[in-house]
Amino acid sequence: MADKIHILFAEDEPALGQIVKESLETRDFAVELVFNGEQALNRFEKSTHQLLVLDVMMPKIDGFTVAKKIREVDETIPIIFLTAKVRTKDVVEGFSIGCNDYLKKPFSMEELIVRIHNLIGRKALDQRTNQFCMGGYQFDFPKQTLQYKDEEAMLLTHREAHLLFHLVKNKNKLLDRSLILKKLWGDDDFFSTRSMDVFISKLRKKLAKDDSVYILNVRGFGYKLIC
C-alpha cells in the first residue's frame, strides 16, 4: 500500500473541519486538524506534513500571515487556501504570498482531493533533483528523510530538512551564518543564533554514523558540511 499523504488542515469552524478531516481520511489521507493560525504554525514546526490546507479567516493569526511565515522557511511545501473571499484582489494576494492553489467556499470534497493530488504530483516531479548522497547517507529533501545505508529512514522536521538542504547544496563550502539565519529564522539575533546552534547539534547526531560526513563550525562565519 502506498504511503499516506500527510496533511495539516487549519479551519476555525470545528464542524466543517471535522467533516473535511473525516472525508479525507476515508480516502486514505492522514490529516491533522487545528483551529487557528497559531496552532498551525506550531504544528508545522514540530511535524512532517506534505501539504497544507489553510482557511484564510482564522483567529489569532490569519491564513495569509501563516503562509507568509511558512514561506520564510519552506519554499516548496504545497499550500491550498480555503476562503469565502471572492474578490479578485484577495485571490491575487493569496498567490503572491506563495500559495499553490485557492479554493472558494463552499467547495466539493472531490474538487479538493483532485487539487491535492495535482499538487503532490507536481512536487514529485522535482523529487529526483532534491535527493542527495552524503557518504553512507541518503537525504530525500521533499520527503524530509535521512537514511543511513539500509537502516530505517529518519524523519526530519521542516527546520532540520531545510537547514540540511542548504548545507548539502553548498557542501564543502562555507554557509554564511547570517544569511541562513535570515532565510530560515527571519532574523540573525542572539536567540535565532542559539536556536540554529541547537538544530546544527541535532543534525550532527543524525550524521554521526559516518565519520566522512560532518558539519564544521567556522567560528564567527558559519558552517560547512564536509563530505
N, C-alpha and C positions, 0 to 999 in steps of 0.2 A: 504493500500500500504506500502511496506517495506521502511524503511528509505534509503535515497540515500547514496552511498559510496562517501565520500568527498576526493578528490584527489588534491594534489599540484603537478603541472606539470611544470617543468623548461626546456625550449627549446629555444635556441638562434636564431633559424630560424623562424621568425614570421609566414610565410606561412604554414610551416609544423605544427607549434604549434597550429595554429588556426584550421587546418583541423583535427588534433587529438582531440583537445578540443571539437569541434562540433560533431565529430563522437562519442565520449564517452558520450556526453550529450544526444544524440539520444537514447543511451542505458540506460538512467536514472541514469548516474553518475553526481555528482556535481564536476566541475573542475575549479580550479583557475590556470590561466596561467601566468607565469612570464618568463622573457627573459634572466636572468643572475643569477649567483650563489649568488650574494649579495642580490638580491630581494628574492631569495628562502629562505635564512636564515632569512631574516626579516619577511617574511610572516609565516614561520614555527613557529617563536617565538610568533607571535601575533594571530595565528589562531588555529583551531582544525581540522586537517586533519587526515584521517585514513590510508593514503598510499601516498608515494612519488614516482613520476616518474622523474628521473633526467637525462638530457643529460650530457655526460661526458665533452665534449669540449665546455665550456661556457666562455664568457668574465668575467673579474673582479675576479671571484672565480670559479674554475672548479668543476665539479660534484663530483670528488673523495674527494676534500677538503670539500665541502659542507657536504657530507656523514660523513666524519670523525668528523666534528664539531657537527653534529646532534647525532651521536652515543655517544658523550660525555654526552649528557643529556637525550637521549631516546634510550634505547636498544631494544625496541620492535616494533616500527613502521616499517611496511614493506617498503623496498626501492627497486625499479627497476631501473637499469641503461639502458639508450639508448645510443648506440655509434656506430660509424663507425669503431672503432678499432677492429681488428680481431686477433691480436697477443695473443697467449696463456698467456703470462705474464701479459697483460693488464686485461684479464678476471680473472686471479688469484688475481691480485691486487684488483680488484673490490670486489671479495668475501672476501678477507682478511680484507678489510675495514669494512665489515659488511652488504653489500648489500644482498638481498634475492633472486634476480633474475637479469638476464643480457640478454638484447635483442639487437641483432645487426641490424643496419640499412642496407638496407631497411627492414621493417617488415610489417606484415599484422595486421590490426586492430583486427581481430578475435583472433590472437595469443596473442596480448597484453591483450585483455579482458579476455581470459582464464587464463592468468597468474595472473591478478589482482584478479579474483575470487578465484583462488587457494590460494593465499597468505592471502586474507581476511578470507577464510575458515580455514586455519591453525591457524590464530590468534584467531579465535572464539573458537577453541578447548580449549584454555587456559583461556577463559574468566571467568569460574566459580571460578577458583583458585585465581583470581585477583579482586574479589568483596568482599567488607568489610562492616561490620555493626559497627557503632560507635554511641551508644546511639540511638537517633531517626534518624540518618543519614544512608544512603546507598551510598557507594563510589564505583563506577564502574571504575576501572583504565583503562581497554582497551578503553572504550567509553569516558573516561575523563569527567565523570559527577558526581555530588554530589547532592543527593536528600534528602530533609527533609520530613519524613513521606509521606503524599500523595500529597505534593506540586510538582510543576513542577521542573524537574531536572535542575540544573545549569550547564552550560558548563564551564569547566576549561581549562586554557591554558596548553600547554605542560609542562611549568616550574612549574605551580601550581600543576598539576596532579602528576608529578614525585616527587616533594617535599612532598606532602601529602602521596604518596605511601611509601616513606622511613619512614615517621613519623608513619604511621599506622602499617607498618611491624615491627616497634620497639616500639609499643605503651606501655606506662608506663615505658619505658626505655629511657635513655639519648641517644640522637642522636648527635654525636660529630660534632660540628660546622665546624671544619677544614676539616674533611673527606667528609662531604656532600657538602661543597663549592668546593672542588677539583673535586668531581664526577659530580656535576651539572653545576658548573660555570667554571671549569677548573683552578681555582686559588682561593687562600684564602686571597687576598689582601684587602685593605680598601674598594675599590669600589665594589668588589664582595660581601663583607660582608654587605655593605649598601643595595645592590640590594636584597640579601637574606632576610634582615630585612623587606623590602617592601613587598615581597611575603608572609612572615610569617604574616604580618598585614592583607593582603588580605584574607588569609585563616582563620584568626581569625574572621573576619567579616562574612565570609560564614558559620562559625561554631557557630555563636553567638546565634542561636535559641535553643540550648540545653546546659543548664548550666553544665551538667555532662561531656561534651566534651570540652576540651580547650587545648591550646598549652602553656606550661610553659617555660619561659625563664630561664635557669640555667646560670646565669651570668658568663661569662668567659669560659664556657664549651660547651654549645649548647642548644638544645631544647628537650622537652619531651611532647609527646601527651598523655594527661591524659584522660582515657576513662574507 
